[in-house]
Amino acid sequence: MRLSRFFIDQPLALGQHALPEAQAHYIGRVLRLAVGDTVQLFDGSGQEFRGELIEVGKKVVRVELREQFAGLAESPLRIHLGQGLSRGERMDWAIQKACELGATEITPIISERCEVRLKDERADKRLAHWRQVAISACEQCGRSVLPLIHPPVALADWLQQAEAVLKLVLHPVAEPLASHARPASLAFLIGPEGGLSDAEVEQAKAAGYHAARLGPRVLRTETAPVVALSVAQQLWGDFL
């Protein structure tokens, strides 16, 4: 049986811990785990902790952590994904898959053809939601380090702020991704549902980005990061 694994948003150490309310409810009321069951916890530091449930109540769940070990190694290729802001499930899908594929940082990008507008409280709620999407993805795929999910920024700001050895903007008319030498870090810019405008692509090039293509077909905004990160990990990362 697969071991239940949970992210805990606080530093962990060996010994006894009372779990936060959300995880306690899920463990006790949803999964219906019992005293004596084994769980595995991680706190985003890269360390994993295994222990046994010693109390499972309606409001309190306690665990005794008895083993600490290093989690899965992160990819040697650091990837910052600049993902064009898209609607609902498409953005969730892009963030989820980017986490599974080893992205180190993810920034939603507001560009000319974005159909989503987020302000103030709504933006904060979406950011919290995206972080939870990332947490769930890491719990599922085995990553012990959470990617950073940044608040949405304007394209011009991201072009100036993102730092990487190799900076790429996906474009259907460009050199193949494999034409570039192996970098230690990579910034990927992917457009929203309507794509980046020609002016925005030129703006990216002026900021040091190289246009790159993935193949002969134009991919949807939620498909592009899956393919781009998979190819990058195969070429330069930890896909063997």
C-alpha positions, -999 to 999 in steps of 0.1 A, spaced: 0 0 0 13 35 -9 25 55 21 4 87 27 26 117 23 18 153 33 33 188 32 34 206 65 39 244 63 62 246 93 97 234 102 97 197 111 121 177 134 121 143 150 97 139 179 60 145 185 40 171 165 4 182 165 -6 186 128 -22 218 114 -60 218 112 -63 212 75 -40 182 75 -55 168 107 -90 170 92 -79 153 60 -60 125 78 -87 119 104 -120 126 86 -113 121 49 -87 93 48 -98 79 81 -63 69 92 -59 55 127 -35 54 155 -5 33 145 -7 41 108 25 53 92 27 87 75 55 106 57 58 144 60 79 171 43 83 208 50 98 220 17 133 220 30 143 190 10 141 167 40 115 139 45 102 126 78 85 93 85 66 85 117 35 70 133 2 85 142 -2 85 180 -35 104 183 -63 108 159 -92 128 172 -120 149 158 -99 181 161 -64 169 170 -40 146 151 -6 140 166 23 122 150 57 110 163 84 114 137 111 88 141 130 89 109 146 118 89 162 114 54 170 134 23 142 137 -2 145 133 -40 173 154 -55 161 184 -75 170 186 -111 204 202 -118 186 225 -143 169 254 -125 139 265 -145 119 297 -140 86 294 -159 69 326 -170 35 314 -179 9 336 -196 -20 341 -173 -50 320 -185 -84 310 -172 -93 286 -144 -83 250 -150 -58 258 -178 -36 278 -154 -40 252 -127 -30 225 -151 1 244 -162 12 250 -126 5 214 -116 25 199 -145 53 224 -142 57 213 -106 58 176 -116 83 184 -143 108 201 -120 102 239 -124 120 258 -96 99 290 -99 67 299 -117 55 334 -124 21 341 -140 26 367 -167 1 395 -176 5 403 -213 -14 420 -241 -38 392 -249 -45 379 -214 -82 374 -209 -79 373 -171 -77 403 -149 -69 399 -112 -70 427 -86 -63 430 -49 -83 404 -29 -91 382 -59 -54 381 -68 -44 371 -33 -70 342 -34 -57 330 -67 -21 330 -55 -31 310 -24 -50 286 -47 -20 282 -71 3 275 -41 -21 248 -30 -20 233 -65 18 232 -63 17 216 -28 -7 189 -40 15 183 -71 46 179 -49 28 156 -25 18 134 -55 51 134 -75 75 130 -46 93 164 -47 106 175 -13 111 212 -23 82 234 -33 86 256 -63 82 293 -57 48 306 -70 52 343 -76 24 369 -78 14 378 -114 35 405 -130 34 425 -162 55 410 -190 78 440 -191 86 436 -154 93 399 -157 116 404 -187 137 427 -165 136 407 -133 140 370 -144 176 358 -141 189 328 -160 219 317 -181 196 309 -210 164 328 -216 139 315 -241 105 327 -255 85 300 -273 76 309 -308 64 288 -337 90 304 -361 124 299 -345 153 276 -340 147 243 -323 151 241 -285 180 216 -289 201 241 -309 211 257 -276 241 246 -254 234 231 -220 226 259 -194 227 257 -156 195 278 -154 167 285 -178 139 311 -180 110 300 -202 84 325 -215 51 310 -227 23 332 -239 -14 331 -228 -44 316 -247 -41 342 -275 -3 339 -276 22 367 -274 20 395 -299 48 401 -324 57 432 -305 60 413 -272 82 387 -288 105 414 -301 104 430 -266 116 397 -252 144 394 -277 155 429 -269 157 418 -232 181 389 -241 156 362 -249 161 338 -277 131 325 -297 128 288 -297 103 263 -311 92 228 -299 80 214 -332 59 220 -363 26 224 -344 13 253 -324 5 241 -288 -21 254 -265 -9 276 -236 -15 247 -211 2 221 -233 33 242 -241 48 241 -206 44 204 -204 63 198 -236 88 226 -231 98 214 -196 99 178 -207 122 185 -236 144 208 -214 148 181 -187 156 155 -214 182 177 -230 198 193 -199 181 181 -167 174 148 -150 153 129 -176 174 99 -186 
